[in-house]
Amino acid sequence: MTRDVPIRGDSRPLRDYPDVWARYSPRERIVHWLWLLGAAAAAAWSISALDIEWEFFGDAHEQAVDLITRMWPPNWAYLPRILHPLIETIHIATLGTMISLIFALPIAFLAARNTTRNQATWLLGRAMLVGSRSINTVIWGLLFVAIFGPGPVAGICAVAARSVGFVAKIVAEAIEEVDAGQIEAVEATGARTLQVYGVAILPQVLPVLIGTAIYRWDINVRESSVLGFVGAGGIGLYLYASINQFAWSQVLVILIAILVIVILSEFVSAYVRARTT
């Protein structure tokens, strides 16, 4: 049932208002329920396809308590041995992020619609973005270990290869949103393409570039901690060895050390981003 609200001096209704307010119309509610049913069906299909052994959940809490008991107390005497690998992990993340910036900036100009030359170069830039972001850092690590051998060089290259697409995508979107008036003003002076990029566009996207680089470095510190599992250097090599030796008290020390490094990187990242914005 609805009420007609007439306009003053006019007998025609202004609009029909329902007696009871509803957030969604009947059609929108049907669409929402269809989405929920589709999501539930997709989840059920995925669970059935994975062939999960539900019996293992019965004593999972007991296994977790047993593992924590074997980890405690932590073997703090092992801490001096992992200080160098921890510092190496930070170096891998830092150098990998720096190298990614060198390649990400030209790719971003290539992938932005307002700075690329044509559709072909735009597709090439987008293909580079997708190719970099579609492969996990650990997979990149496996590939570079096969090329350079085990060690931090493979880890640096893996971090850089994964970070290029992330940084370039965000910077490309920022380039597409720059003020076109500044570009036209610089072009009117007879500046060349690279001069236009450096004078009119780069200063506008520089805060985005710096903030994205710091944020990606923060992510890379975490990802570098597991690259040792594939032989790409860092603390992950010691973590992998301790797990294989069932040295759970050493594993706890490594996990605590990684947690401290990640927390410190969070503070550094937040401080730098606050100073650059």
ZAMARGU-4260 file (C-alpha; in steps of 0.2 Angstrom, whole numbers, plus 5000, padded with zeros to 4 digits):
<rodrens>
0) 5000/5000/5000 | 5007/5017/4995 | 5002/5035/4999 | 5001/5049/4986 | 5009/5065/4991
5) 5000/5079/4981 | 5008/5095/4975 | 5001/5111/4982 | 4988/5117/4970 | 4988/5102/4960
10) 4978/5086/4962 | 4991/5075/4954 | 5003/5065/4965 | 5021/5070/4967 | 5027/5052/4970
15) 5021/5036/4978 | 5030/5032/4995 | 5028/5015/5003 | 5021/5014/5020 | 5036/5003/5026
20) 5053/5008/5021 | 5064/4995/5012 | 5082/4996/5008 | 5081/4985/4993 | 5067/4983/4980
25) 5060/4966/4977 | 5070/4964/4961 | 5086/4969/4970 | 5082/4956/4984 | 5080/4942/4971
30) 5097/4947/4963 | 5106/4947/4981 | 5099/4930/4985 | 5104/4923/4968 | 5122/4930/4972
35) 5122/4921/4989 | 5115/4905/4982 | 5129/4906/4968 | 5142/4909/4981 | 5136/4895/4992
40) 5136/4883/4977 | 5153/4888/4972 | 5160/4885/4989 | 5151/4868/4990 | 5158/4863/4974
45) 5176/4868/4978 | 5175/4859/4995 | 5169/4843/4986 | 5182/4844/4973 | 5196/4846/4986
50) 5192/4829/4994 | 5196/4835/5011 | 5199/4822/5025 | 5187/4829/5038 | 5193/4816/5051
55) 5209/4826/5053 | 5199/4840/5061 | 5194/4829/5075 | 5211/4830/5084 | 5218/4846/5076
60) 5217/4855/5093 | 5227/4842/5101 | 5240/4843/5088 | 5241/4862/5089 | 5243/4861/5108
65) 5257/4847/5106 | 5266/4858/5093 | 5266/4873/5104 | 5272/4863/5119 | 5287/4857/5109
70) 5291/4875/5103 | 5291/4882/5121 | 5302/4888/5128 | 5311/4896/5113 | 5330/4892/5111
75) 5337/4910/5113 | 5354/4903/5111 | 5350/4901/5092 | 5347/4920/5090 | 5365/4925/5086
80) 5365/4913/5071 | 5350/4921/5063 | 5355/4939/5065 | 5365/4939/5048 | 5351/4930/5038
85) 5338/4943/5046 | 5349/4958/5039 | 5351/4949/5023 | 5332/4947/5021 | 5330/4966/5023
90) 5343/4969/5010 | 5335/4957/4998 | 5318/4967/5001 | 5326/4984/4999 | 5337/4980/4984
95) 5323/4971/4975 | 5311/4986/4978 | 5324/4998/4971 | 5327/4988/4956 | 5308/4986/4953
100) 5306/5005/4953 | 5319/5007/4939 | 5308/4996/4928 | 5291/5000/4934 | 5292/5019/4929
105) 5294/5016/4910 | 5282/5002/4910 | 5269/5013/4919 | 5271/5026/4906 | 5269/5012/4893
110) 5253/5006/4901 | 5244/5022/4904 | 5232/5027/4890 | 5237/5045/4890 | 5255/5042/4888
115) 5257/5027/4877 | 5259/5029/4859 | 5245/5017/4852 | 5234/5002/4857 | 5249/4990/4853
120) 5261/4998/4865 | 5247/4999/4878 | 5243/4981/4877 | 5262/4977/4878 | 5263/4987/4894
125) 5247/4979/4901 | 5255/4962/4897 | 5270/4966/4907 | 5259/4971/4922 | 5249/4955/4921
130) 5265/4944/4918 | 5274/4951/4933 | 5259/4951/4945 | 5252/4934/4940 | 5268/4924/4946
135) 5270/4922/4965 | 5287/4928/4972 | 5291/4910/4977 | 5289/4904/4959 | 5300/4919/4953
140) 5313/4913/4966 | 5313/4895/4959 | 5316/4902/4942 | 5330/4914/4947 | 5338/4900/4957
145) 5339/4890/4942 | 5347/4904/4933 | 5359/4912/4946 | 5360/4897/4958 | 5355/4898/4976
150) 5359/4914/4986 | 5353/4932/4989 | 5354/4937/4970 | 5340/4925/4966 | 5330/4933/4980
155) 5333/4950/4974 | 5328/4947/4956 | 5312/4937/4962 | 5307/4952/4973 | 5310/4964/4959
160) 5301/4954/4946 | 5286/4952/4957 | 5286/4971/4962 | 5287/4978/4945 | 5269/4974/4940
165) 5262/4980/4957 | 5271/4997/4957 | 5268/5000/4938 | 5250/4997/4939 | 5246/5009/4953
170) 5258/5022/4945 | 5250/5020/4928 | 5233/5023/4935 | 5239/5039/4943 | 5247/5045/4927
175) 5230/5043/4918 | 5222/5054/4931 | 5235/5069/4930 | 5230/5086/4926 | 5230/5088/4907
180) 5231/5106/4908 | 5249/5105/4914 | 5254/5093/4900 | 5247/5105/4887 | 5256/5120/4894
185) 5273/5111/4894 | 5269/5105/4876 | 5265/5122/4870 | 5283/5127/4874 | 5290/5115/4862
190) 5296/5102/4874 | 5300/5085/4869 | 5290/5069/4875 | 5303/5065/4888 | 5303/5083/4894
195) 5284/5083/4895 | 5285/5067/4905 | 5298/5073/4917 | 5291/5091/4920 | 5272/5089/4918
200) 5268/5071/4923 | 5282/5065/4935 | 5280/5078/4948 | 5261/5075/4949 | 5263/5056/4952
205) 5279/5057/4962 | 5269/5056/4979 | 5260/5041/4973 | 5276/5033/4967 | 5285/5036/4984
210) 5270/5029/4994 | 5268/5014/4983 | 5287/5010/4984 | 5287/5011/5003 | 5271/5000/5004
215) 5278/4987/4992 | 5295/4987/5002 | 5284/4983/5017 | 5276/4969/5008 | 5293/4963/5001
220) 5301/4961/5019 | 5287/4948/5023 | 5289/4939/5006 | 5308/4939/5007 | 5307/4929/5024
225) 5301/4914/5014 | 5312/4914/4999 | 5325/4904/5008 | 5313/4889/5006 | 5318/4888/4988
230) 5336/4893/4991 | 5334/4912/4987 | 5343/4918/5003 | 5337/4926/5018 | 5330/4919/5035
235) 5319/4907/5026 | 5333/4895/5023 | 5336/4893/5042 | 5317/4892/5045 | 5316/4878/5032
240) 5331/4869/5040 | 5324/4870/5057 | 5307/4863/5052 | 5315/4848/5043 | 5325/4845/5059
245) 5310/4846/5070 | 5319/4859/5080 | 5303/4868/5085 | 5312/4879/5099 | 5323/4886/5085
250) 5307/4888/5074 | 5299/4899/5087 | 5314/4910/5089 | 5314/4912/5070 | 5296/4916/5070
255) 5298/4929/5084 | 5312/4937/5075 | 5302/4938/5058 | 5288/4946/5068 | 5299/4959/5076
260) 5306/4963/5058 | 5289/4965/5051 | 5282/4976/5065 | 5298/4987/5063 | 5295/4988/5044
265) 5277/4993/5047 | 5282/5008/5058 | 5295/5013/5045 | 5283/5012/5031 | 5269/5021/5041
270) 5282/5035/5046 | 5288/5038/5028 | 5271/5038/5020 | 5265/5050/5033 | 5280/5062/5029
275) 5277/5061/5010 | 5259/5064/5010
</rodrens>
